[in-house]
Amino acid sequence: MTTAQKWIGVLLSLVLVGVSAFNTVLLLDQKDQLETAQGQISSLQSQLSQAGTDISSLKSQLTAVDGHLATLDGQIDELLKLSTAQVDAIASVMASVVYIEVDYYDPSTGERGTVSGSGTIMDSRGYILTNRHVVENATHVTVVLPNKQIYDADDFWTDDFMDVAVVKIDAEGLQAASFGDPANLKVGDAVVALGYPLSISPLDGGMTVTAGIVSNLENWFFIDETPYFDVIQTDAAINPGNSGGPMINLQGQIIGINSAGILDAQNMGFAISVATARHIYESLVADGSYSQPYLGIDIDDYYDDISGFPGAEASTGVEVLDVESGSVAALAGLRDGDVIYQFNGQAVTSFSDLLRFLWRMNAGDTVVLETKRNGIERTITITLDERPLSSYYI
């Protein structure tokens, strides 16, 4: 091999080494670029994953916003309803409130005359709920509807004990009001009284509407020996002629019968609760009469000492003063001196409580009384009887 050939071989070797080195450097650079690209891809994937999470979170937030908007819409609707609740309640019952004119003859005095009052159509067939004192001793009853139609009453029925009556006119398809549930009625609740005071009939100018709140639920009184124990006191104006008209809640339901106003006081009117009146109305419609539920006892408030306060006492129940011989109370084991402190699971702290609970029952219903006799507790179950007309017992 010649010297030239050797140098050529060396040069070729050097070239090959250089090429190999260059390729190695190139491969290393490409590897770095690949690793960098892979890192960037991984970073992009992470960013995409985070973006997906953010999008999902935004969707959840949008869903929550939609829910809040729906709730807000509902609250706005409720506020709008509340803003017109009183107007809507009045409008829903106005066509059911009637004017009643009565020609009467009082046999005890020989007096004749004409009086007026109000009533509420409670049945589309012409049954009208009103007060007994509106139609008592009537010789002729005329009913004028809000649309000025005039009817002579076919008949009327009164309860002998409570100030409740039903008048019947020959009509069909009348707009009837509905009874409400006064069980949840509270002092401060808004109420509306409707009727025709001062003999202003639909022919003369139409009904009068007054609004107020429930002022008291514990008051009681007698008017000419007629008891009013289950009454709703209100500051809504109730004037002569309003008697028999409805007291309604903001749902347009009848919760009371306007019955009395105290003329010497300001803003003191009373309505018989339908918790009592509804029983009587339904019985008068069905049978023309109503039998008051009856225990056969005479009672008064029972006072007990207040612990820790010498000389102080509070009404904590009802004391049985007398038990009518042969009455359902006597047969069940009630005795003079027993103290009743619960009536069907409801606390009794005064005789007005017991009367209110009793008058919401019917003859034939069963009641459970929790009593104490000489400090010993007893449970007494009684099936209510019908009240004799001449009895002063309850």
Backbone torsions as a table, in degrees:
resi	resn	phi	psi	omega
1	MET	NA	133.2	-176.7
2	THR	-80.5	165.0	179.2
3	THR	-61.7	-38.6	-179.8
4	ALA	-62.1	-41.8	-179.3
5	GLN	-64.8	-39.1	178.2
6	LYS	-59.3	-47.1	-179.3
7	TRP	-64.1	-35.1	177.5
8	ILE	-63.6	-42.3	178.7
9	GLY	-62.3	-42.8	179.1
10	VAL	-62.5	-44.9	-179.6
11	LEU	-61.3	-42.3	179.4
12	LEU	-62.3	-39.7	179.4
13	SER	-63.1	-44.3	179.0
14	LEU	-62.3	-41.9	178.8
15	VAL	-60.8	-44.8	-179.5
16	LEU	-63.0	-41.4	177.9
17	VAL	-62.1	-42.4	-179.8
18	GLY	-64.0	-44.3	178.8
19	VAL	-62.1	-43.1	179.9
20	SER	-62.1	-43.5	179.4
21	ALA	-63.4	-42.6	180.0
22	PHE	-62.6	-43.9	178.8
23	ASN	-61.1	-40.0	179.0
24	THR	-62.9	-46.9	178.1
25	VAL	-60.0	-42.8	-179.6
26	LEU	-62.4	-43.1	179.4
27	LEU	-63.4	-42.0	178.6
28	LEU	-62.3	-41.5	178.7
29	ASP	-64.1	-42.7	178.2
30	GLN	-64.3	-36.3	178.0
31	LYS	-63.5	-43.9	178.3
32	ASP	-61.0	-43.6	179.2
33	GLN	-62.0	-40.4	179.9
34	LEU	-64.0	-43.6	179.8
35	GLU	-64.6	-39.6	177.7
36	THR	-63.4	-42.3	179.2
37	ALA	-63.4	-41.7	178.8
38	GLN	-62.9	-40.1	177.0
39	GLY	-62.1	-42.9	178.7
40	GLN	-64.9	-40.8	177.6
41	ILE	-61.4	-43.5	179.1
42	SER	-62.2	-41.8	178.4
43	SER	-63.5	-42.5	178.0
44	LEU	-62.1	-41.9	178.3
45	GLN	-61.1	-41.1	178.5
46	SER	-63.6	-42.8	179.0
47	GLN	-64.2	-40.7	177.8
48	LEU	-63.1	-41.0	178.5
49	SER	-62.4	-42.8	178.8
50	GLN	-64.6	-39.9	178.1
51	ALA	-61.7	-40.4	177.1
52	GLY	-61.8	-41.7	177.7
53	THR	-63.5	-43.0	179.1
54	ASP	-62.6	-41.5	178.9
55	ILE	-63.0	-44.0	178.3
56	SER	-60.7	-42.3	178.4
57	SER	-63.1	-41.8	178.5
58	LEU	-62.6	-40.5	177.6
59	LYS	-60.4	-43.5	178.8
60	SER	-62.7	-41.9	178.8
61	GLN	-63.8	-40.5	177.7
62	LEU	-63.9	-40.2	177.1
63	THR	-61.9	-43.5	178.7
64	ALA	-63.3	-41.1	178.5
65	VAL	-62.0	-42.5	177.1
66	ASP	-58.9	-42.0	178.7
67	GLY	-63.5	-43.2	178.5
68	HIS	-64.1	-39.6	178.7
69	LEU	-64.1	-40.6	178.5
70	ALA	-63.8	-42.4	177.5
71	THR	-62.4	-42.6	179.3
72	LEU	-63.1	-40.4	176.8
73	ASP	-60.9	-42.6	178.9
74	GLY	-63.2	-41.9	179.0
75	GLN	-65.1	-38.9	177.7
76	ILE	-63.7	-42.3	177.9
77	ASP	-60.9	-43.1	179.9
78	GLU	-64.1	-40.8	178.2
79	LEU	-63.8	-40.1	178.0
80	LEU	-64.2	-40.2	177.7
81	LYS	-63.8	-42.7	179.4
82	LEU	-63.4	-36.6	-178.0
83	SER	-66.0	-24.0	-179.8
84	THR	-117.2	9.4	-174.1
85	ALA	-58.7	-44.6	-177.6
86	GLN	-66.4	-43.9	178.8
87	VAL	-62.8	-43.6	-179.4
88	ASP	-65.3	-40.4	180.0
89	ALA	-62.7	-44.6	179.4
90	ILE	-62.8	-45.5	-178.8
91	ALA	-61.0	-33.7	-175.8
92	SER	-72.5	-19.1	-174.0
93	VAL	-117.0	-10.8	-173.6
94	MET	-57.6	-37.4	-177.5
95	ALA	-70.6	-9.8	-177.9
96	SER	-99.2	-6.5	-175.4
97	VAL	-95.6	122.2	-172.8
98	VAL	-115.9	159.5	175.1
99	TYR	-97.7	134.7	-178.8
100	ILE	-121.9	124.3	176.5
101	GLU	-114.8	133.2	-171.5
102	VAL	-128.1	124.6	166.0
103	ASP	-89.9	130.1	-173.3
104	TYR	-132.9	159.9	172.6
105	TYR	-137.1	122.3	179.9
106	ASP	-98.0	107.0	-176.1
107	PRO	-66.5	-23.0	-178.7
108	SER	-74.5	-25.1	-178.5
109	THR	-118.9	-15.4	-174.8
110	GLY	77.3	9.2	-176.8
111	GLU	-79.5	138.5	171.9
112	ARG	-120.5	152.9	179.0
113	GLY	178.7	-172.2	179.0
114	THR	-131.2	132.4	176.6
115	VAL	-130.1	168.1	179.1
116	SER	-138.8	160.2	177.8
117	GLY	-159.4	-160.7	-176.8
118	SER	-131.5	169.6	178.1
119	GLY	-161.1	170.6	-179.1
120	THR	-129.5	127.4	175.1
121	ILE	-70.1	118.3	-179.4
122	MET	-110.4	-0.8	179.8
123	ASP	-149.0	133.8	-176.0
124	SER	-63.2	-13.8	179.6
125	ARG	-85.9	3.7	173.2
126	GLY	103.7	20.3	175.5
127	TYR	-89.5	125.6	-172.0
128	ILE	-120.3	127.1	178.4
129	LEU	-89.3	132.3	179.2
130	THR	-152.7	-171.1	175.8
131	ASN	-90.1	150.4	175.2
132	ARG	-62.7	-39.8	-174.4
133	HIS	-69.5	-12.5	175.8
134	VAL	-73.5	-38.6	-172.8
135	VAL	-113.1	2.6	-178.0
136	GLU	-60.1	136.6	-180.0
137	ASN	62.7	24.4	-178.2
138	ALA	-70.9	138.6	170.6
139	THR	-103.8	-20.9	176.7
140	HIS	-157.5	135.0	-178.8
141	VAL	-123.5	126.9	177.3
142	THR	-115.5	135.2	179.5
143	VAL	-117.5	129.5	177.1
144	VAL	-115.2	122.0	179.1
145	LEU	-79.1	162.0	179.1
146	PRO	-58.6	-27.0	178.4
147	ASN	-84.6	10.8	175.1
148	LYS	76.5	9.5	171.5
149	GLN	-72.1	141.1	-174.5
150	ILE	-117.1	132.9	179.8
151	TYR	-130.0	139.9	164.8
152	ASP	-84.1	132.4	-178.5
153	ALA	-67.5	137.5	174.9
154	ASP	-70.6	-42.2	-175.0
155	ASP	-165.3	169.0	171.8
156	PHE	-151.3	154.2	-178.8
157	TRP	-133.8	140.2	-179.8
158	THR	-123.9	151.9	171.5
159	ASP	-84.9	137.8	-175.2
160	ASP	-73.4	-17.1	-171.2
161	PHE	-114.0	-45.6	-176.7
162	MET	-99.5	161.7	-177.3
163	ASP	-87.6	62.9	-178.0
164	VAL	-134.0	140.5	178.7
165	ALA	-148.4	163.0	175.7
166	VAL	-129.1	131.9	175.7
167	VAL	-111.3	139.5	-179.9
168	LYS	-117.6	128.6	172.6
169	ILE	-117.0	155.4	-178.8
170	ASP	-85.9	91.2	-178.1
171	ALA	-153.4	158.7	178.0
172	GLU	-133.6	153.8	173.6
173	GLY	70.9	22.7	178.7
174	LEU	-74.8	155.8	177.0
175	GLN	-82.0	116.6	-177.0
176	ALA	-99.5	143.6	173.4
177	ALA	-82.9	171.6	-179.7
178	SER	-124.6	148.8	177.4
179	PHE	-75.2	140.1	172.2
180	GLY	-97.1	175.4	177.7
181	ASP	-105.0	107.5	-178.2
182	PRO	-81.5	3.8	-174.9
183	ALA	-60.3	-34.5	-177.3
184	ASN	-99.2	11.4	-179.4
185	LEU	-66.6	135.6	-177.1
186	LYS	-127.5	152.4	173.5
187	VAL	-60.0	129.4	-177.3
188	GLY	104.0	-15.4	177.3
189	ASP	-64.4	143.9	178.8
190	ALA	-75.4	136.7	177.5
191	VAL	-137.9	159.8	179.6
192	VAL	-132.7	135.0	177.0
193	ALA	-109.6	134.1	-180.0
194	LEU	-124.7	149.4	177.4
195	GLY	166.8	-168.2	-175.4
196	TYR	-125.2	79.3	-178.6
197	PRO	-73.4	157.4	171.8
198	LEU	58.7	30.8	176.0
199	SER	62.8	23.4	176.8
200	ILE	-87.6	100.6	-174.7
201	SER	-87.0	174.2	173.6
202	PRO	-58.3	-25.8	179.2
203	LEU	-74.9	-20.3	-174.8
204	ASP	-103.7	-16.1	-177.1
205	GLY	161.9	-12.3	173.4
206	GLY	98.2	178.6	-172.9
207	MET	-76.9	164.1	176.6
208	THR	-114.5	138.5	178.7
209	VAL	-119.5	129.1	175.1
210	THR	-127.0	149.7	-176.5
211	ALA	-127.1	153.0	178.0
212	GLY	-171.5	-153.2	178.4
213	ILE	-127.2	167.2	170.8
214	VAL	-73.6	120.4	-176.6
215	SER	-93.9	-29.8	-176.0
216	ASN	-164.1	147.5	177.3
217	LEU	-124.4	7.2	-175.1
218	GLU	-113.0	-6.1	-175.1
219	ASN	-68.8	154.4	174.8
220	TRP	-155.4	157.4	-178.7
221	PHE	-169.2	172.3	172.9
222	PHE	-119.0	142.6	170.1
223	ILE	-127.0	112.9	-179.1
224	ASP	51.1	47.1	177.0
225	GLU	71.2	4.0	174.5
226	THR	-91.5	124.2	-176.4
227	PRO	-82.0	140.9	173.4
228	TYR	-128.5	91.4	-179.0
229	PHE	-106.6	-33.7	-178.1
230	ASP	-102.5	75.9	-174.2
231	VAL	-122.4	155.5	174.7
232	ILE	-109.0	118.8	176.5
233	GLN	-90.4	139.9	-177.8
234	THR	-141.4	158.8	172.8
235	ASP	-95.9	1.5	171.7
236	ALA	-65.8	136.7	-175.9
237	ALA	-65.2	126.2	174.2
238	ILE	-124.5	109.5	-175.3
239	ASN	-108.9	164.6	175.7
240	PRO	-53.3	130.7	-174.7
241	GLY	104.5	-23.7	174.0
242	ASN	-72.1	-19.2	-176.3
243	SER	-52.4	133.2	178.8
244	GLY	91.3	-16.2	178.2
245	GLY	-75.7	169.5	-174.7
246	PRO	-88.1	146.7	161.9
247	MET	-105.7	127.4	-174.5
248	ILE	-120.2	159.4	171.4
249	ASN	-93.9	-175.0	-176.3
250	LEU	-79.1	3.2	170.9
251	GLN	-98.3	3.3	179.7
252	GLY	76.6	19.6	-179.0
253	GLN	-99.3	148.0	-179.5
254	ILE	-78.9	121.0	177.7
255	ILE	-114.9	-10.3	179.5
256	GLY	-161.2	163.0	174.9
257	ILE	-110.0	115.7	178.5
258	ASN	-56.9	126.3	-171.0
259	SER	-131.7	-32.4	-174.1
260	ALA	-156.5	145.3	171.3
261	GLY	-130.0	144.9	179.0
262	ILE	-94.0	108.0	-171.3
263	LEU	-68.4	-28.9	-178.5
264	ASP	-83.6	-3.6	179.6
265	ALA	-116.7	164.7	177.8
266	GLN	-102.8	131.3	171.9
267	ASN	58.1	45.7	173.8
268	MET	-128.1	98.7	177.0
269	GLY	-123.1	159.4	-175.2
270	PHE	-135.2	143.1	175.8
271	ALA	-130.4	138.4	175.6
272	ILE	-71.6	126.9	-179.9
273	SER	-64.0	139.3	177.7
274	VAL	-71.8	-9.3	172.7
275	ALA	-59.6	-32.9	173.8
276	THR	-92.9	-47.9	-171.3
277	ALA	-66.5	-31.3	-176.6
278	ARG	-63.0	-40.6	177.7
279	HIS	-57.7	-45.4	-176.9
280	ILE	-67.3	-45.3	179.4
281	TYR	-56.3	-49.9	-176.1
282	GLU	-63.6	-36.7	179.1
283	SER	-71.7	-39.3	178.1
284	LEU	-63.9	-39.1	177.8
285	VAL	-65.6	-42.1	-175.8
286	ALA	-77.3	-41.4	-170.0
287	ASP	-124.5	-9.6	-176.7
288	GLY	79.3	3.6	179.8
289	SER	-154.6	168.7	178.9
290	TYR	-141.5	134.8	177.8
291	SER	-102.8	114.5	179.2
292	GLN	-64.1	139.7	174.9
293	PRO	-66.2	146.7	-168.0
294	TYR	-143.1	132.5	175.2
295	LEU	-101.2	-40.7	-177.6
296	GLY	93.1	40.3	-179.9
297	ILE	-134.8	154.8	170.0
298	ASP	-108.7	134.8	-170.8
299	ILE	-136.6	165.5	172.0
300	ASP	-154.8	166.5	177.8
301	ASP	-60.8	143.4	176.0
302	TYR	-109.1	126.6	-179.0
303	TYR	-107.0	137.4	179.3
304	ASP	-125.3	153.4	178.9
305	ASP	-66.3	144.0	174.8
306	ILE	-89.4	118.3	-175.6
307	SER	-58.2	130.2	177.3
308	GLY	88.4	-4.0	-179.3
309	PHE	-129.6	86.7	-177.7
310	PRO	-56.5	132.9	179.0
311	GLY	85.5	-4.1	179.2
312	ALA	-102.9	144.0	179.1
313	GLU	-147.3	162.5	-178.3
314	ALA	-143.1	150.9	176.9
315	SER	-73.0	120.0	-175.8
316	THR	-121.9	7.0	-179.4
317	GLY	173.6	-162.6	-179.1
318	VAL	-125.6	127.8	178.8
319	GLU	-94.7	134.2	175.8
320	VAL	-81.8	113.5	-179.3
321	LEU	-85.1	-34.2	-177.6
322	ASP	-156.4	146.2	177.2
323	VAL	-120.5	124.7	-179.4
324	GLU	-66.7	129.9	-179.5
325	SER	-60.0	131.2	177.7
326	GLY	81.2	-1.1	-179.9
327	SER	-74.7	166.5	179.8
328	VAL	-64.2	-30.4	177.2
329	ALA	-66.8	-43.3	179.2
330	ALA	-64.6	-43.9	-179.4
331	LEU	-64.7	-29.2	-179.9
332	ALA	-81.9	-12.2	175.5
333	GLY	108.6	6.8	174.9
334	LEU	-69.2	142.8	-178.2
335	ARG	-133.0	159.3	173.8
336	ASP	-54.4	136.7	178.2
337	GLY	91.9	-14.3	175.2
338	ASP	-63.2	147.4	177.5
339	VAL	-114.4	122.3	178.5
340	ILE	-95.0	125.4	-179.7
341	TYR	-124.4	-4.1	173.1
342	GLN	-145.3	142.9	177.8
343	PHE	-129.3	109.6	-176.7
344	ASN	50.5	43.5	176.7
345	GLY	81.8	-1.2	179.3
346	GLN	-100.8	135.8	-177.9
347	ALA	-65.2	134.9	176.6
348	VAL	-114.6	114.9	179.3
349	THR	-114.9	-5.4	179.5
350	SER	-156.4	162.9	-179.8
351	PHE	-67.0	-26.5	176.8
352	SER	-67.4	-33.8	173.8
353	ASP	-59.3	-49.5	-176.1
354	LEU	-63.0	-42.5	179.0
355	LEU	-63.8	-40.4	179.9
356	ARG	-62.0	-44.4	179.3
357	PHE	-67.4	-41.7	-177.5
358	LEU	-63.5	-44.3	-174.5
359	TRP	-73.6	-7.3	173.9
360	ARG	-90.7	2.4	178.9
361	MET	-103.3	177.0	175.8
362	ASN	-123.1	153.5	172.0
363	ALA	-56.9	134.5	-176.8
364	GLY	99.9	-18.0	176.0
365	ASP	-71.7	154.2	177.5
366	THR	-104.2	133.9	178.5
367	VAL	-123.2	151.7	177.8
368	VAL	-115.7	120.2	179.6
369	LEU	-106.5	132.1	171.3
370	GLU	-97.5	123.6	-173.5
371	THR	-130.2	166.7	172.4
372	LYS	-130.4	137.6	175.6
373	ARG	-132.7	113.5	-176.7
374	ASN	54.6	38.6	176.7
375	GLY	84.2	-6.6	-179.0
376	ILE	-96.9	127.1	-178.1
377	GLU	-79.4	140.0	178.9
378	ARG	-137.9	147.1	173.5
379	THR	-109.9	125.4	-176.9
380	ILE	-123.8	127.0	179.0
381	THR	-106.1	129.6	-175.2
382	ILE	-132.8	135.3	170.4
383	THR	-93.9	119.2	-173.0
384	LEU	-64.3	141.4	178.6
385	ASP	-97.8	-179.9	173.2
386	GLU	-91.6	136.9	-176.4
387	ARG	-74.0	124.3	174.1
388	PRO	-67.2	141.3	-176.0
389	LEU	-60.9	-34.3	-173.0
390	SER	-89.5	-3.0	-172.7
391	SER	-82.6	140.4	173.5
392	TYR	-96.1	-4.2	176.1
393	TYR	-75.5	164.7	176.4
394	ILE	-106.8	NA	NA
